[in-house]
Amino acid sequence: MIGKNEAVFVFPSTHHMLRAEAVLKEKGFNPRLVPAPQLAGELCTTAIALPANIAEEAVGLLKKGGVLVKTVLSLEEPATVTRPSPPPWAAYHSLLDALPSGVREALSGKRNLERGDLVLLLEPGMAVEHLCRSAEALAGSLTGREAVPAVLLEVSSCPGSAARDRSHHALGRVTDPASLSRLASEMKALGLVYLVLMLGEPGRFPWGPEEHAEALGPDLVTVVYSRRLPENAAGLVREYGVRQVLLRRKELFLMSLDELADEILFLRDNRPGPLGSGNLLPLESRSLGNEEDEKTFLRVLAVLRLALSGTFLPVPEPLWEKGILCGGNMVLLELGDKTLSEALEKAEKAIARAGWSLRRTVTPPGSPAITSVKRRSQE
């Protein structure tokens, strides 16, 4: 719980959060680790709470210590956290037989996965096929073998870069509220709910909150994926209705096993937002440089599923089929030169080969409630 008279420090990464904790303790402070509140736009999965009356002093100490603080929030009301339920492993214990005995014990519900377990699972010597079989079985049991589509779209402030004879979003880019509104209408007609908007420089929307709300309506769940910290990240949540703000990072393929394990533990122990992998997994297909990057992505994806259980884990286009078979359950639609319908059809065919289907929700205009679910038959 985050108290009334506390200031909440939000960080861009686990590294800075852990460094901040060490600096503050060294100076005699008593920092508390808390889930990053929804108000912060999920910039980091874990935050630090301190008494509000010493926040300014703490900020100065952290700056001197070289710690990057993204924002400091003061909450007027206490915030509580709901912990996820344990995974339903009892239904398929046989799938765990190929995993190390200590990990089997943890995944069977006898204890939580610990840092050493995660490092063991992330080791290159651990056969990725065993990880993927277990991860896919868990994801399938939680979702009925249905994946959720999410549209990945670039926001640009340069109208000249848009298509000349097509709607802007047909090239995977929007430059104004009108093109965003057209995309939103098409998404609703196709039963799609999740939209990931990629912000470039200068880290803000080139339109205001009212125009944004009018273009998207109340039915879409929006995530911002930004190259840099947005100018007003908390404002994106409060004013634009964004559910999660993620900073792009390139470290996944450079991180040590210990660093990966730490990131996964913090994602597990806190509310990660609509995209449960936070900013650990890259969302764009161009981020996957070579075959080794793909193997790393799939291994980390599978371990994330085993550790996080029920959450959305996204998969970029080149790995749709493989990613679903390694525990992913959200397919990212990069439109490029395809229409949204074409991208959706391509995704449906890809995951059907993995034995999965796409879930489409249908919401009446002006209503945020899901009224029915259409299951696509496998081809």
DOVO-531529 format. One line per 8 residues: number of its first residue (from 1); for each residue x, y, z of C-alpha. Coordinates in pm, 1 decimal. Example, Ala and Ser with C-alpha at 12.3 -4.5 7.8 and 13.67 -1.06 7.14 Angstrom:
1 = 1230.0/-450.0/780.0 ~ 1367.0/-106.0/714.0 .
***
This chain:
1 = 0.0/0.0/0.0 ~ 116.0/353.1/-80.9 ~ 25.0/599.5/192.2 ~ -130.3/945.2/171.5 ~ 176.6/1137.3/281.8 ~ 429.4/957.0/67.6 ~ 612.5/1058.7/-246.3 ~ 663.0/787.1/-507.2 .
9 = 986.6/786.7/-708.8 ~ 955.8/626.3/-1054.3 ~ 1264.3/505.7/-1245.2 ~ 1338.7/413.4/-1609.0 ~ 1487.3/73.0/-1523.4 ~ 1549.5/-176.2/-1247.5 ~ 1915.8/-74.6/-1243.0 ~ 1835.5/283.9/-1144.0 .
17 = 1574.4/170.7/-890.8 ~ 1821.8/-62.3/-717.1 ~ 2092.5/204.7/-724.9 ~ 1850.1/456.2/-572.9 ~ 1761.8/215.0/-292.7 ~ 2131.4/167.3/-210.2 ~ 2209.6/541.3/-215.1 ~ 1914.1/626.5/7.7 .
25 = 1991.7/354.3/260.6 ~ 2354.0/465.6/272.3 ~ 2237.2/816.4/365.7 ~ 2011.6/689.7/643.9 ~ 1679.1/693.9/459.9 ~ 1429.4/407.1/484.3 ~ 1301.8/354.8/127.6 ~ 1011.0/119.1/61.6 .
33 = 978.7/-73.5/-264.9 ~ 624.7/-39.5/-400.3 ~ 450.5/-116.4/-731.1 ~ 470.7/174.3/-973.4 ~ 122.2/330.6/-950.2 ~ -102.7/341.1/-1254.9 ~ -75.6/719.0/-1236.3 ~ 286.4/687.3/-1348.2 .
41 = 191.8/514.4/-1671.2 ~ 394.0/205.8/-1572.9 ~ 726.1/374.0/-1661.3 ~ 892.1/123.4/-1431.4 ~ 738.8/-180.1/-1267.5 ~ 876.3/-96.4/-922.2 ~ 897.2/242.0/-751.0 ~ 1031.5/373.7/-420.0 .
49 = 810.6/541.6/-159.0 ~ 944.4/793.9/93.0 ~ 777.5/1042.3/328.8 ~ 668.7/1340.9/119.1 ~ 842.4/1591.2/347.4 ~ 1188.6/1455.0/259.1 ~ 1127.5/1401.8/-113.6 ~ 1313.1/1714.6/-225.3 .
57 = 1619.9/1620.8/-21.7 ~ 1611.0/1266.5/-162.7 ~ 1594.0/1396.0/-520.3 ~ 1909.0/1599.5/-461.1 ~ 2095.1/1300.9/-318.5 ~ 1994.4/1077.7/-608.1 ~ 2106.7/1334.0/-865.1 ~ 2446.0/1359.2/-693.9 .
65 = 2466.0/979.6/-693.2 ~ 2408.6/959.4/-1068.4 ~ 2064.4/798.5/-1035.7 ~ 1812.5/883.6/-1306.7 ~ 1467.4/961.7/-1162.6 ~ 1193.5/983.1/-1423.1 ~ 922.4/1137.2/-1209.8 ~ 812.7/1186.5/-848.0 .
73 = 443.6/1152.1/-769.3 ~ 241.1/1250.1/-464.5 ~ -70.6/1039.7/-415.3 ~ -369.7/1184.4/-234.3 ~ -529.4/847.2/-175.2 ~ -379.4/510.9/-76.2 ~ -323.8/263.7/-359.8 ~ -352.1/-112.7/-325.1 .
81 = -220.7/-399.7/-535.4 ~ -391.0/-721.9/-637.2 ~ -150.8/-1013.9/-665.0 ~ -191.6/-1270.7/-947.8 ~ -328.4/-1614.0/-870.8 ~ -84.3/-1907.2/-882.7 ~ -63.7/-2087.8/-1220.0 ~ -281.5/-2398.3/-1272.6 .
89 = 7.1/-2643.9/-1309.7 ~ -179.2/-2941.0/-1163.2 ~ -350.2/-3011.4/-1495.2 ~ -28.1/-3098.4/-1679.3 ~ 250.0/-3194.8/-1441.7 ~ 395.0/-3426.7/-1705.4 ~ 511.0/-3124.8/-1906.9 ~ 738.4/-3024.4/-1620.2 .
97 = 933.6/-3349.4/-1619.5 ~ 1199.8/-3213.7/-1855.9 ~ 1268.8/-2912.3/-1631.8 ~ 1516.8/-2912.9/-1338.6 ~ 1372.8/-3061.2/-1018.0 ~ 1397.7/-2737.2/-818.4 ~ 1214.0/-2548.8/-1091.7 ~ 948.0/-2821.1/-1108.8 .
105 = 889.6/-2777.8/-737.2 ~ 841.1/-2404.7/-778.6 ~ 614.8/-2433.4/-1081.4 ~ 403.9/-2696.8/-907.9 ~ 296.7/-2428.9/-660.7 ~ 508.9/-2538.7/-364.1 ~ 712.1/-2216.1/-366.8 ~ 779.7/-1909.3/-578.9 .
113 = 1036.7/-1906.0/-855.6 ~ 1353.4/-1751.9/-719.5 ~ 1641.0/-1570.3/-887.3 ~ 1849.8/-1886.6/-912.0 ~ 1561.5/-2072.2/-1079.1 ~ 1527.1/-1803.9/-1342.1 ~ 1900.7/-1796.1/-1413.3 ~ 1890.9/-2173.9/-1458.1 .
121 = 1601.0/-2150.5/-1703.0 ~ 1771.3/-1871.4/-1897.2 ~ 2097.2/-2066.9/-1936.1 ~ 2174.7/-2148.4/-2301.9 ~ 2223.3/-2509.9/-2193.3 ~ 1855.2/-2536.8/-2099.5 ~ 1673.0/-2676.5/-2401.9 ~ 1440.9/-2403.4/-2528.2 .
129 = 1193.6/-2663.1/-2661.6 ~ 1124.1/-2783.9/-2306.3 ~ 1070.3/-2428.4/-2188.3 ~ 842.8/-2348.7/-2479.9 ~ 624.7/-2657.8/-2439.6 ~ 558.7/-2574.4/-2076.0 ~ 509.3/-2202.7/-2145.3 ~ 269.9/-2261.9/-2435.2 .
137 = 67.3/-2511.8/-2232.2 ~ 33.7/-2260.5/-1948.1 ~ -65.8/-1977.4/-2183.2 ~ -315.4/-2203.0/-2359.7 ~ -477.2/-2314.2/-2034.9 ~ -522.5/-1953.9/-1925.7 ~ -664.2/-1817.3/-2253.0 ~ -830.4/-2113.3/-2424.7 .
145 = -558.3/-2102.0/-2693.5 ~ -673.4/-1761.0/-2809.3 ~ -429.0/-1477.4/-2875.5 ~ -518.3/-1108.6/-2868.1 ~ -421.0/-883.4/-3161.4 ~ -270.3/-540.1/-3097.4 ~ -202.5/-275.7/-3361.2 ~ 147.6/-124.5/-3355.5 .
153 = 143.0/221.3/-3507.9 ~ 392.7/506.5/-3542.0 ~ 290.1/859.8/-3449.0 ~ 454.8/1123.0/-3667.4 ~ 433.5/1502.7/-3668.1 ~ 544.8/1517.5/-4033.5 ~ 240.7/1509.3/-4264.7 ~ 460.8/1488.0/-4571.2 .
161 = 568.6/1138.0/-4474.6 ~ 218.6/996.7/-4495.4 ~ 84.4/803.8/-4790.3 ~ -44.6/1016.8/-5076.8 ~ -323.1/794.2/-5199.4 ~ -411.1/591.6/-4891.8 ~ -519.2/660.2/-4537.8 ~ -215.0/733.6/-4319.9 .
169 = -255.6/427.5/-4103.3 ~ -223.1/197.6/-4409.1 ~ 149.3/268.6/-4390.5 ~ 161.7/208.4/-4017.0 ~ 171.0/578.4/-3935.3 ~ -66.3/849.6/-3817.6 ~ 3.5/1221.8/-3836.4 ~ -322.8/1381.1/-3726.2 .
177 = -641.7/1306.8/-3532.0 ~ -837.1/1237.2/-3850.3 ~ -614.9/945.5/-3953.5 ~ -615.0/818.7/-3594.1 ~ -995.0/830.9/-3593.6 ~ -1014.1/631.7/-3917.7 ~ -789.2/364.9/-3770.6 ~ -993.0/351.8/-3449.3 .
185 = -1315.4/308.0/-3645.0 ~ -1165.8/22.7/-3845.5 ~ -1029.9/-143.4/-3531.2 ~ -1371.7/-131.4/-3365.5 ~ -1540.0/-270.7/-3676.3 ~ -1294.8/-562.6/-3674.3 ~ -1332.7/-621.5/-3300.0 ~ -983.6/-504.4/-3200.0 .
193 = -916.4/-333.3/-2867.6 ~ -539.1/-290.6/-2812.5 ~ -340.8/-10.5/-2975.3 ~ 32.5/52.5/-2925.9 ~ 138.2/401.2/-3036.0 ~ 509.2/454.8/-3100.9 ~ 626.5/806.7/-3016.0 ~ 942.0/947.5/-3170.2 .
201 = 1095.5/1288.8/-3102.0 ~ 1000.5/1501.5/-2913.8 ~ 819.0/1239.3/-2709.6 ~ 464.3/1377.1/-2726.6 ~ 148.2/1358.3/-2933.8 ~ 116.6/1626.8/-3204.4 ~ -244.6/1685.5/-3092.7 ~ -423.8/1764.5/-2768.7 .
209 = -606.3/1540.2/-2517.6 ~ -954.3/1637.1/-2638.2 ~ -870.0/1559.2/-3000.7 ~ -713.3/1230.4/-2887.7 ~ -1020.0/1127.4/-2687.9 ~ -1254.8/1220.9/-2972.6 ~ -1048.8/1022.6/-3226.1 ~ -1016.8/702.4/-3022.2 .
217 = -1337.5/699.5/-2822.3 ~ -1369.1/508.7/-2493.6 ~ -1330.9/151.7/-2617.4 ~ -961.7/114.7/-2707.1 ~ -682.5/27.2/-2465.4 ~ -380.9/242.8/-2554.5 ~ -14.6/184.1/-2475.3 ~ 260.7/434.8/-2559.9 .
225 = 599.8/300.0/-2670.1 ~ 850.4/583.7/-2679.6 ~ 1213.6/627.6/-2787.7 ~ 1263.5/870.8/-2500.2 ~ 1078.5/966.4/-2184.5 ~ 768.7/1160.2/-2296.4 ~ 765.2/1524.7/-2195.7 ~ 462.4/1468.6/-1972.2 .
233 = 442.6/1096.2/-1907.1 ~ 198.8/1119.2/-1616.7 ~ -13.7/1354.8/-1827.7 ~ -41.3/1088.1/-2096.6 ~ -214.6/870.7/-1837.9 ~ -431.7/1136.2/-1674.5 ~ -519.7/1348.2/-1978.3 ~ -490.1/1114.8/-2278.5 .
241 = -617.0/797.9/-2109.4 ~ -300.3/598.6/-2191.1 ~ -287.4/277.0/-1988.2 ~ 86.7/212.2/-2000.1 ~ 398.0/409.1/-2100.6 ~ 703.2/209.3/-2209.4 ~ 1050.3/334.2/-2294.5 ~ 1220.6/152.7/-2578.2 .
249 = 1540.5/-23.1/-2482.2 ~ 1804.6/-225.0/-2664.6 ~ 1954.9/-404.3/-2368.1 ~ 1768.2/-737.6/-2394.1 ~ 2030.0/-894.6/-2619.0 ~ 2316.6/-753.7/-2411.8 ~ 2191.6/-828.3/-2060.2 ~ 2353.9/-1088.7/-1836.7 .
257 = 2148.2/-1380.2/-1703.1 ~ 2146.4/-1223.6/-1356.3 ~ 2018.7/-893.4/-1494.6 ~ 1745.9/-1070.2/-1690.0 ~ 1642.0/-1266.2/-1381.7 ~ 1617.2/-944.4/-1178.8 ~ 1401.1/-779.4/-1444.5 ~ 1167.7/-1079.5/-1460.5 .
265 = 1129.2/-1092.3/-1081.4 ~ 1027.1/-726.9/-1068.9 ~ 781.0/-775.6/-1352.0 ~ 633.3/-1071.2/-1166.4 ~ 605.1/-900.7/-830.5 ~ 442.2/-580.5/-955.6 ~ 164.0/-473.0/-1185.5 ~ 320.1/-463.2/-1531.0 .
273 = 21.7/-306.7/-1711.1 ~ -154.9/-432.1/-2027.5 ~ 174.0/-556.7/-2174.1 ~ 302.7/-784.8/-1902.0 ~ 657.5/-788.9/-2034.8 ~ 688.6/-413.5/-1978.0 ~ 974.2/-281.5/-2189.6 ~ 1189.0/-593.6/-2152.1 .
281 = 1082.6/-751.3/-2483.7 ~ 1123.0/-541.3/-2801.7 ~ 795.0/-479.8/-2984.2 ~ 919.7/-394.9/-3333.1 ~ 1025.5/-660.1/-3582.9 ~ 1326.9/-449.9/-3683.4 ~ 1463.5/-494.7/-3329.4 ~ 1529.3/-861.7/-3403.8 .
289 = 1860.6/-838.9/-3580.6 ~ 1961.7/-1202.1/-3637.6 ~ 1892.5/-1565.2/-3551.7 ~ 2064.3/-1539.9/-3213.5 ~ 1843.5/-1243.4/-3121.0 ~ 1537.6/-1450.0/-3208.7 ~ 1654.9/-1740.0/-2992.0 ~ 1715.1/-1505.1/-2699.7 .
297 = 1374.1/-1346.4/-2747.7 ~ 1196.4/-1683.4/-2747.6 ~ 1384.9/-1808.7/-2442.4 ~ 1309.4/-1493.4/-2242.0 ~ 947.3/-1501.9/-2361.3 ~ 903.4/-1859.1/-2236.7 ~ 1060.5/-1782.4/-1897.8 ~ 842.1/-1473.1/-1864.9 .
305 = 533.5/-1688.5/-1915.3 ~ 644.0/-1940.0/-1652.9 ~ 722.5/-1660.6/-1405.6 ~ 433.7/-1421.3/-1473.6 ~ 159.2/-1673.7/-1552.0 ~ -155.6/-1487.5/-1661.4 ~ -63.7/-1170.1/-1849.9 ~ -35.8/-1049.6/-2209.3 .
313 = 306.4/-1122.3/-2360.4 ~ 349.3/-963.9/-2706.5 ~ 512.0/-1119.3/-3012.6 ~ 633.4/-915.9/-3316.1 ~ 539.7/-1023.5/-3667.5 ~ 845.5/-1232.6/-3770.3 ~ 794.6/-1458.0/-3465.2 ~ 416.2/-1490.0/-3454.9 .
321 = 404.3/-1867.5/-3489.3 ~ 721.5/-1944.2/-3291.5 ~ 630.9/-1690.4/-3025.0 ~ 285.3/-1838.9/-2968.5 ~ 452.0/-2177.1/-2922.7 ~ 678.7/-2024.0/-2657.2 ~ 411.2/-1867.2/-2437.8 ~ 318.4/-1547.4/-2622.3 .
329 = -49.4/-1456.7/-2639.7 ~ -57.2/-1112.5/-2802.4 ~ 31.4/-1067.9/-3170.9 ~ 155.6/-726.5/-3280.3 ~ 20.5/-612.0/-3617.0 ~ 269.3/-397.1/-3810.2 ~ 71.4/-254.9/-4098.3 ~ 349.4/-138.8/-4330.2 .
337 = 199.0/-141.6/-4678.9 ~ -86.6/-369.6/-4565.8 ~ -434.2/-265.8/-4464.4 ~ -548.4/-358.5/-4116.5 ~ -771.5/-634.2/-4253.6 ~ -481.4/-782.2/-4449.4 ~ -250.3/-772.4/-4147.5 ~ -515.7/-938.0/-3932.9 .
345 = -574.8/-1214.4/-4187.4 ~ -199.6/-1281.6/-4208.9 ~ -176.6/-1308.1/-3831.4 ~ -474.0/-1542.9/-3811.5 ~ -316.4/-1780.4/-4061.0 ~ 19.4/-1773.8/-3883.1 ~ -112.4/-1859.7/-3538.0 ~ -358.8/-2113.6/-3678.1 .
353 = -50.8/-2313.4/-3779.2 ~ 35.9/-2317.5/-3407.8 ~ -313.7/-2442.6/-3322.5 ~ -431.9/-2108.1/-3186.9 ~ -695.5/-1856.1/-3295.3 ~ -741.0/-1480.9/-3255.5 ~ -984.4/-1333.9/-3007.1 ~ -1189.0/-1040.8/-3126.4 .
361 = -1406.6/-841.7/-2891.0 ~ -1716.4/-656.9/-3002.4 ~ -1815.6/-337.7/-2824.1 ~ -2114.1/-123.3/-2915.3 ~ -2032.3/240.5/-2999.1 ~ -1989.8/451.6/-2685.5 ~ -1977.0/153.0/-2449.2 ~ -1654.7/30.2/-2285.8 .
369 = -1811.4/-301.4/-2189.0 ~ -1733.0/-617.4/-2384.2 ~ -2063.0/-769.5/-2489.1 ~ -1954.2/-1075.5/-2684.8 ~ -1653.2/-1265.4/-2808.8 ~ -1609.7/-1411.6/-3154.3 ~ -1386.6/-1711.9/-3192.1 ~ -1223.3/-1756.4/-3527.8 .
377 = -1233.7/-2113.3/-3653.0 ~ -896.4/-2265.8/-3726.7 ~ -821.2/-2314.1/-4091.6 .
***
